[in-house]
């Protein structure tokens, strides 16, 4: 592991702040917070109007002086003060009182692979501002691999693809460490935008970004696969008149629009495989690829990546919770380091 398992067992709380959702695991209590990473702020007074789900519902529905902000993007804190205020409200008074009773509160936080020192410092300062005396940083990829049950401590290669809202991380792990990895600035948001842009340019239709999930509408049935429906009816607002109307959309054309951002993901997988030692690539032919993250549930994405790599691809159970559950397993001491047999060299 890149972080000491012994240090993680001493932590009381684990925080996974992603571009889409913030999740908090408390030792002994389990997952206590799972809310969207956003806050609604009154720009006139600076006061918080809402956080989490309620703030997300306000997107695009507020007067000018109320702004919905996201203090985290791609797993990196970009606004420390707002992230602290958001976390403080998400935790609630009761839980914060419980945590304050800890004489030396230790926290663990997930950070994207290869995040720069400034990004790591922002994460640490966010939790220190909430009362943590020490913060352990855990690589998001390793935490997710633990959370989905991969044998990360074994001397066997495992490949994981983290499909987040803002980024996609591709990594090969062995003996509890990352052998090679790539972070690609394409995630579920980029795929959503590709569909929205297609509908705007070809059908002059605007979809409300929060009230509907455009991909789930446009890719119903078998999704990205060719066996899906030929056309799909979508309701939206006319660009010119603003009047609500529905159009029949060619599903094949939507697939083509989605393939454009996914090209970068396929290229990233190719780079990881080329940099990986041959023995580990041979392992991957058997173990395959595990997909985690909320965007892993995009219909047909697993099949698309399987066809591109020629390897078996499986979606983890509860893919959106793998990272926080993996951190929770480390806090609870459920992950054991690779044991070294002292008698092995004697024979």
N, C-alpha and C positions, 0 to 999 in steps of 0.2 A: 504494500500500500504506500502511496505517496505521503500519507499522514499516519502517524502512529495510532494503531488501534487502541493501545493503552490510554493515550490521551483522549481519544473519542469516548471511551467508556466512562471517563470522568465528567463528560459534558452532561448538562441537565436539559438542554433544549437544542433542537436542530431546525434551521430555517432554510427553505428553498425558495428564493425569490427569482421568478422567471418573468419573461416579457408578458406572459398571459395571466399567470396566477401565482399567488404567494401561499406557501404551505408551511405550517409550523407543527413540529412533532415535539411533544414534551415527554420526557422519560417517566414511565409509570402511568401516563394518561393516554398515550398514543397520538394520533393525528387530531389536533384541536382546531386548526385553522386551514381552510381551503377556499380562498376567495380570489376574485380578479385583482390584479395588481394595478389598481387605479383609485384615484381620489378626486372628488369634486371640490373646488376651492372658490370661495367668494373673493374675487380680485380686489374689491373695494375695501374689505375689512381684513383679508388674509385668513379668515376662519374656514374650517373644513365644514362642508355641507353634508358630505357622505363619503364612505369608503367602500371598497369591495363591490359586491353585486349591485347595490343601489347606485353607486357612482357609475358603474358600467351602463346601467339602464338609462342614465342621464345623458350619455353621449349623443350629441346632435339634437338634444331636446331642451337645452337650457338657454336662458337669456344671456346677453353678451357678457355680463359681469360675473357669470359663473363658468369656470373653465374646468374641464375634466382632464387631468394630467396622469401620466404614467411615469413614476419615478424610476422604473427599472426597464431596461431594454436589452434583450439578448442575454439575460442573466447578469447584467452589469448595472449597478446602481449609478444613475446619472444625476440624481438630486438627493443628497444624503438627508437633508432636513425633512423633505417631504416623505422620504422612505421611512424615516423614524416616526413621523406623525401617523403615517398610514399603518405601520406595524403596531403602534401603541393602541390605536383604535380597534384594529382587528383582534388583538389579544384580549381586550376588554379589561375592566377593573378587577374582576375576581381573579383571573389568571395572573395579571400583573402583580397583585398582592401576594399570590403564592410564590411567584418567582423572586420577589423582593426578600422573601424570608430566607432564601439561600445566601449564606454568608459570603461565598465567592462564586457567583453565578458563572458557569462556563457554557459557552455556546458553540455550536458547529454550524457552518454555512457552506452552501455549495457555490462553486465558481466554475465558469466554463473552462474548458481545456485551453491552455496557453493564454489565459487572461493576463493582461499586463499588470505590473505592480501597483499602478494607480487605481485600477479597477478593484484589485484585491484590497487595497487600503480603504476604498470607499465602502466595501462590504463590511470590513472590520469596524470602521468608525460608526456605521449605522447601528451595529449591535452593541458596541461599547456605549453609545448614547442611550441605549435602552437598559443599561445596568450590567452588561456582561463585563467581567473582570478579565476574561481570556476568551479568544475566539480562534477555533481551529477551522482551517479551510479544507474542504473536501472537493476533489475534482468531480464535477457533475457526472461525467461518463462512468467513473468507477462506482459512484453511489447508485447510478441507474442500473449498472450491471449486477450489483449486489441485490438491488431491489427486485429484479426480474428473475433471480435465482440462477444466474450464470456462475459456473465454478471459477471465479476470477483468481482464486489462490492456487489453482492447479497449473502445472507446467504444460498446459494445452491452450492453443489459441482460441479466443472467442472474439467475434466481431459484433459490434453494437452500433446502431445508427439511432441517434437522438434527434427526432423530428420536432423541433420547438417552433414557437410562433415566429421568432425573428431569425433564428439560425438553425442549421443542421450540423450536428457533430458526428463524424465517422471515426471509429477507433478500433484498433486491434489490441486486445489485452492478453497478458500471460504473466503468471506468477504475481498477481496482484498489482501489476504496473502496466502503464500504457506503452506499447511497443512503437506504434506509429499512429498518428491521428491527424485529422483535418477538420477545421471549423469553416463552414461554408455560409456566407451571409444570405442564405435563402431559407425561408421557413414557411409555415402555414399562412402567414400574412401575405407573403409574396404570391403564393398560389391563389389565395382569395382575390388579390388585386388583379391577377391575370384574367380571372373570370369576369370581374367587374369591368375591366377595361374592354374586354371582348364584347360584352353586352352593350356597353356605352357606344363603342365605335361602329358595331355592325347592326345594332338594333335600336340605337338611341334610347336606351332604357337605363335608368338609374335604380339600383337596389339600396334600401336602407341597410347600412353595414351592420348595425347591431341587432335589428329585430329579426333578421333571417340569416341563416348560414348559406351563402350562395352556392357553395360546393355541394352541400347536401341536397339542394333542390336541383341543381343542374346535373348532378351525377347520381341520381337515384337509380335503383336497380343494381346493375353490376358495375356501376361507376366507370372507372377508366378502361374497363375491358370492352372489347368489341361486341360482346354478347349483350351489352346494355341496350336500353331503348334507343331507337333512332332519333326521336325528338322528345323534348321535355317542355312543358308549358311553365312559364315563369311570370310572376306578377311583379310589377315595378312602377316607376314613375317616368313619364315621357320627358326627355331632356328639354325639348322646346316648349311644350305647353304646360308641363307640370301636372298633367292629368294622369290618373292611375290607369294603366292598361296592362294587358297580358300578351305575351308573344310566344310562338313556338320556336324553340331553339334547337339547332342541329347539334346533337350530342357529340358527334365526331369532331365538329369544329371546336367545341369546348375542350375536348381532349387535346387537340392540337395547341390550343392556347395554354393549357397547363404544362404541356411537354417543354415549353420554352424555359421556364424557371427550373424545371426538374433536370434539365441538361447539366446545369452546374453541379447538382447533387451527384449525378452519375459520373461526372468528371472527377469529383472529389473522391468517390469510392475507388475509381481507377487509380488515382494517385496513391491512395493508402495501400492498395494491393501491390503496386509496383515497388513501394518502399519497404514492404514487409518481407522478412526473411523467407526463403522458399519452404523451409520445413513448416513454418506456421501457416503459410498459404495452403499447404497440403492438408493441415488440420481443418482449415476452414471449409474445405470441400465436403467434409463430413459434418462438422458442427453447424455450418451455415451462418446466417445473419439473424440477429435479434433486433427488432424494431421497437423503440420506446418513444415516449413523448406524445402529447395530445394530437399532433398532426399525423402520427402513424396510422390513425384510424381513417385517413382519407381513403375512400373506396377505390380498391384496385392498385394502390401505391405499392403494396408488398409484391404483387405479381409483376408490376412494371420493373421494380428493382431486381427481382429474381430473374427476369428475362435478360436484363442488362448485364448481370454478373454471372449467370449460369449456376448460381448457388441457391440452396434452399433458404427461403426467407420466412420467418415466423414473427407474428406480432405478440408482444408480451401480454400477459394478463394485467389488466389495469395499467396500460402503458403510460398514462398521464401521472400516475402516482409512484412510479418506480424509483425516482430519485429520492423523494422524501422517505419512502419505506426502506430504501437501502440505508439511508443515514440513520433511521430509527433502529435498524438491525445492528448497526455498528455501535450505537449508544447502548443498546441492551446487551451487548457482548455476544451476539449470535454469530459473528464472523470470526473464524479461527484462522490465525496465520499458518502458512505452510510449515509443517513440522519437519525438522531435519533429524534423520535417524543417525545418532552418533555411532552406531555399530556398523553402518554401511561401509565405512572405509577400512574396517578391521578385517573384512573378508576378502 
